[in-house]
Amino acid sequence: ADASITVTIALSGAVMVGQQVVADAELDAMLQAAYVKDATTQVVLLADKGVPHGRVVGLMERAKAVGLTRLAIATSPN
């Protein structure tokens, strides 16, 4: 089973991991921890349709910055 971390970006710009809202610094720490545990962890970005593209790209860049290269984007239909 491949490890994965799902990051949800709400329309408000809030970022959630699971059901928990996390600050940017916390997210970076979580991504770093995921990378240390398993470098092949996949990051799934789940963004509401109205979320600015730049916000999604910014999160992808931060995942890449800690070494996570397996990134997937899923948009929610609402």
Secondary structure, DSSP 8 states (H G I E B T S, - for coil): ---EEEEEE-TTS-EEETTEEE-HHHHHHHHHHHHHH-TT-EEEEEEETTS-HHHHHHHHHHHHHTT--EEEEEEE--
